Amino acid sequence: MNSIYDNILAPKIIDDKLEGKHGIIHLPNMRTMLECIYADEIFWHNNGEDGSSREKWTYGREVVGRENLKRALTIGKTSDKIIRLYQKLRSEMEMDARISKFVGKGLSCKRKRVVRDDGDDLSMARLMGGSDQYWQTTIRKSKRANVRIGMNMAISWGHKEEDFARLGATLGLISDVLTKMGFALEVVAYNFVEYEGENDWKYFGMSIPIKMPNEPLDIHRLMSAGLPGLFRDFCFGLMEERYGFCYGKGYQCETTDAYKRELNLLHAVEQRFCKTNTQAVDGLAQTLQGLANKPKWFRG
């Protein structure tokens, strides 16, 4: 393998006194992950033949096949199923009093009106007085607060495309609300499981940033993290070929505090807490409340 990709895929080991040893991989972005996989053909061997039940389990019904999945992840395209669920969740959210009080409220900050040699409006008093500096503009005196959230795509074998879709839709909904509230949002999709394999790790985590704080919000790209094949094809291949996983690819588990600290997450979208639409909306309400009560480790 190319030495650059080899370095990217090298695991970082965190040995937490309370939660045990974690094997962790930080991928720089989705495109680099795909390049790593295709450069050395690190493919999951059992993604299923065309039209088989295994293929349906791996990809679902909408974005089917490895090349279609790669194209969707590259351009940031999600499935119609995730979009419909997102729209339904949004309707339910707008009727929830715990959330509606936050929606539409931007962050307050100090602003100062100044006069200088360029700007948005003319200062007529200075213009008529012959001053060289006759433009007025408003300067924002405080920066937007950074918020980092994540979504754990790793769910057990018995879950279906709808379960992945709910994860992606929930992530999109929370991201949309936080952005409209004025936060500089960063979003990470990650695969976190209880490890089972040849290494002495207790947990395994692989993270992929899908939105940086300075990037505009692209709901479709965020929700593409809810496509089943991202976990059940591309992540499975890396887990098997590079990180010594046994056949079962570990066990679904809740994200540990040690891994949340490593990723600096304010909130994690996890299947356990959004099994239904009601739970997904509850999770959004808890996230908004969490903005006032940030974890001790959060840096933002």
N, C-alpha and C positions, 0 to 999 in steps of 0.2 A: 504494500500500500504506500501511496505518497506520504513522505515523512510529515508533511503539513497536516494531512488528515489524521495520521497516526497520533500526532501530538494533541489534536483537538479531541480525539476519542479516548485519550488516556484518563483513567478515573482518578478523582481526588478522594482521599480517604478521610473521613471525619469519625473519630472515635469518641462518642459522647458518653460521659460517665453514667448518665441515667438511661439513655435510650440505645446505647450500643453502637456498633460500627456501621457506618454508612459508606457505600460506594457511590460516588456522585460524578455525573458528567454534565458539564455546562456547554451546550452547543451555542454558537454565536447567533444563528438564525435558521429559519426553515430551509432556505436555499442551500446553505452549507451542509446541513444534515443530509439533504438529498444528494449532493455532490459526493459526500463521504460514502454513502450507500452504493451509488452507481459506479464510482471510481473502481471499487474492488468487488462489485456485485455481491454485496452483503445482503442477500435476499432471504426472506423467510421461505423455507422449503415446502411448507404445507398450506399455501394460501388458497388452494382449491382449483380444480379444473373449471373451464367455462361452463356455466349453467349448473354447477353442482351445489349441493347444500353447504358444502364447506366454503365455497366462494361467497355465498350469501351471508354466511356467518362472519367471514372476514371483512367484507366491504358493505354489507347491507344491500339495498335494492337500487339506490340512486346513483352513486358514484362507484361504478363497478370496474374492477380490474386495476392492475398496478400502474399502467401508463395513464389511465384516466385520473387516478388518484394523484399521481405525480403532477399532472397538468393542473388539477384543481388546487393543490397546495402551493404550486409555484405562482399562480395568478391570484390566489386568494379567493377562490370560488367555493361556496358551500352548497348544501343540498336544499331542495325545495322543502323537504320534511323539517329541517332545522329552521328555515325561514318561517314556515307556518306556525311552528311551536313558539318561536320568538314573538310573533305577532299576537298570539293568544296570551302569552305571559305578560306582554305589555298591556293588553286590555285589562287583565286582572290586577296588574300593578297600579294602574291609574285609579282603580276603585279602592285601593288600600290606603286608609288614612295615615298609617305609619310612614308611608313612602311619599304620598302626594304632597305632604307639607314640605318635603325637600325639593321636589321636582320644580324646575323653573327658577330656583334661587341660586344665583351665582355667589362666588366668594366675595366678601367685602374687602376692599383694600383702599389705601390712601391714594388720592390723585392730586396733582398740583398743576395749576394753570401757569405756564411760563411764556415769556416773550423771547423770540430768537430770530435768526435769519431765515428759517424755513418753518413750515407748520401747516395747520389745517385752516385757520381763519386769519383774517386781517385784523390787527389792532388799529382801529381808525384814529384813535388819539395819537398814537405814535406815527402813523402814516402822515397825518396832517401836520404833525410837528416836525417833519423832516428827518425822523430817525431812520437809520439804516436797518434796524431790527424792528420790523413791523408785523411779523407773523406770530400767531399764537398757536400753541399746541398743548395737549394734556399729557403729562407724564405719569405713568403708573408707578407708584413708589414701592410696591411689594410684588414679589414673584409668586407665580402659582405654586401651590403646594404639590409635591410629588406624591403619588400613591401607586403602590405596586400590588397587583392582585395576580392570582394564578388559578389554573384549572387542572386538576388531576384526571388525566384521560384513562388511567389504568383501572378498569373494572373487570370483574370476574367473568368466566366463560359463559355463564348462564344468562348474561344480560344481552339485550337486543339492540338493534339500530335505534329504536326509540329512546333508550337509556343514554346512548351517546348523544343523540340529538338534544335531549333535555340539558345535558351538560353544556353543550355549545350554545344553546339558546339562552341559558342562564348567564353564561359568561358575557354574551353580547348585551344582554339587558343591563347587567350591573355596570359594564363598561360605558354604555350609552348614558346612563343616569349620572355616573361620576364625572364624565366629560362635560355634560351640560351644567353640572354644578360648578365647573371651573377648575377642576383638578387637572394637573399634568399627569396623565395616566400611563403606566407601563404595565404590560400584560405578558405573562409567561404561561405557556402550556407545558405541562410536565407529566412524566410517567413515574409514579412512586409506588413501589410494591415491597412486600416482605420478601426478602431474597431467598431463593433456593437454588443452589448450584455449587460450583467447585471452589469458590472463594469463601473466606471466613467472615463475610459481611452479614449483618442482620437485615439491613434494608438497602434498597437500590433506588437511586433517583436520576432521571435524565430530563434536563430542562431545555426549552426552546423559546426564546423571546419572540413574540409575534407582534408586539407594538412597543415602540420606544416613546419616552415622554414628549419628544419634539415632533412626533409624527401625527398626522391627522387621523381621526378615528375612521376605520374601515370595518364596519360591522360584519360584512361578509367574510373578510379575511380572519377576523377573530373567531367567527363561528365555524370556520373550516377545521378548527381544532377538534370539533365534535364529529368529524368523519371517522367511522370505525376503523377503516384501513390504516389510518395514521398509527394507531396503536397495534392493531392486530396483523399488520403486514410489516411496515417499515421499522417500528420499534421492536417487534418480535425478532426480526432478522438480526438487528444489532445485539439484542439481548442474548441470542443463541450463539452467534458467531464470535462476538467480541468479549462478552462478559460471563461466559460459562454457565448460563442458566440451564437448569434441567428442563424437561419437556413441558412442564406445566407453566413455565414463565413466572414463578413466584405466586404470591397470594395478595389479593386485594386487601388494603389496610388504610387506615386513616393517616394522613400526613403527620409526621412527628414534629414536635416543636423544634428539634435540632435542624430539620430540613427547612422549616419555615424561616428560621433565623438565617440559614445559609442563603435562601432566596430573597430574604427581606420582604416577606409577604405580609400585607395588612389583612388580606382575606384570601381564603382558598375555596374554590368551588369544587365540591366533592360529591360523588354519587350518593353517599350515605345521607347527605343533608339535602338532596333535591330529588328524591325518588318520585315525588308528585309535583304538580304545578304549584300547589299550596306551599310545599316545603321550599320550592325555588323562590317564591315571593318572600317567604319568611327569611330566607338567607339574605336577600337584598336588604330587608329591613335591619337585620343584624349588622350588615356591612356598614350601613349609614350610621348606625349607632356606634360602631367601632371606630369611626373617624374621630369621635370625641374621646375614645378610650383606647388609644393605640397600644399594642403590645410593647413591652419594655425594649425588645430588640429592634423595633422598627426604626429605620433610618430614613427620614423623609421630611 
